[in-house]
Amino acid sequence: MKKIANYINGKLVAPQNEKYIDNYNPATGKIYSLIPDSSEADVNDAVVAARDAFVGWASLRNTERADWLEKISHGIESRMNELALAESTDNGKPLWLARSVDIPRAKDNFKFYSTAIRHFSSESHQTAEGVINYTLRKPVGVAACISPWNLPLYLFSWKIAPALAAGNTVVAKPSEVTPMTAYLLSEICEEIGLPAGVLNIVHGLGHSTGNALISSDEIDLVSFTGGTATGAHIAKIVAPKFKKMSLELGGKNPNIIFDDCDFDKMLKTTLNSSFANQGQICLCGSRILVQRGIYEKFKEAFVRKVKDMKVGDPMQEDSRQGAIVSQPHYEKILDYIAIAQEEGGKVLTGGKAIHLEGEHKDGWYIAPTVIEGLDQQCRTNQEEIFGPVVTIQPFDTEEEALALANSTGYGLAATIWTSDLHKAHRMGNKVESGIIWINCWLLRDLRTPFGGVKNSGVGREGGWEALHFFTEPKNVCIAY
Ligand code: NDP
């Protein structure tokens, strides 16, 4: 069985304790590889390697670091099919999705920051005749980057690329649930001869390996994407040490549909925003709010389309949905469906596990599920389920839609459908959310700020925001 390795100080190495964790293929429910159960000793080695590499890497010209990032991007491109297959096998997502979205985006993350750092600049302020301030933007040091399982290489590279571009060295931990593409990335870095210690990838469990990393006194900042509870735990450890922190956390996103919208376009996109990647995207809209004038029409058309969505083998081109990422997550989603029914919700379609045949009979599949009849304050409408489960709720007025949209502790993303420009801007301004999509969803421009408000996180990624986060500004005032 394939054993993957840590990548520390430029080398692929086994964990010192020689312990491994089973890695499952969610499509079959079978163990298919082993990943290091790294201990604090491995984390420390990685942090020391990153510390040793820091001065050399930070003192390269921006254009030199940009060249390295471009080489990584080319390395990903040249192994596109292998990476897509690995991502789908590890995560359960359809292969076509990994091939068309996840891996191209990982390649683009490195490419984007290889160009961004070439154009990055800092400010100067003339205060008076003979007095000038200029701001240096210096790399912070050793960056700890921790990412989740839903978009494994996509989110891993979204942190690593700007951290490296800005001149930091990195110790990164992917989710233990989906480690394979991070491992292949380390192979790529080894192949291209990235200087030793610049990027280190340590595999293992969150509560041990991850915890050792964020608790290390030798790291200088933490960039974390994952659940809100984990983010709160990390903040408790990191904040008292006054280290920089960026936390990209969970969501319970509203999809607000007014009766004057372009119905067909909205319907098509809403299917995606509800169920793409089995609903396991932090930006999926899990609360669908529909204005009463089109509520019944929407319900009938949406449920009909959802019933037609094929849940199947992720390797099949016609599988619209693949497997749920892990058995614990599969059980969590099924528990939430039961809770929704206890709370009085009516399952309009789905609501159950799907059992495929043959080698997929033990895989973790759930039918896309639509539930109505729940009030906004119930657990189903307040807590993040992070699976193929959406609720639908009617509303009458703009004010009511706004109150419903804002009535959770989260504030990551929202989608608004209307052909009234004024209403679109009013709502866009007032919905409490870091990201708003109007008449579209998941149209990403890598230059824009990305992140959430309230329990959805602290800080922003993307574009200059990330380069600002991964650098420390130092102001120099000179009188001449
Ligand atoms: P978790 O919070 O469980 O894990 C995220 C990462 O943190 C994993 O690598 C995990 O390791 C690690 N981790 C867990 N505990 C610790 C710890 N004590 N110290 C350090 N690291 C730790 O989230 P999931 O992986 O379950 O991801 C799903 C969540 O991510 C959802 O809430 C989703 O909304 C959110 N998310 C947010 C996004 C955003 O941009 N705002 C984007 C995508 C997802 P391991 O897996 O090995 O336990």
Residues whose N, C-alpha, C, O or C-beta is under 5 A from the ligand:
A	BS01	NDP	I146 S147 P148 W149 K173 P174 S175 E176 V177 G204 L205 G206 H207 G210 N211 I214 T225 G226 G227 T228 T230 E248 L249 G250 G251 C282 S456
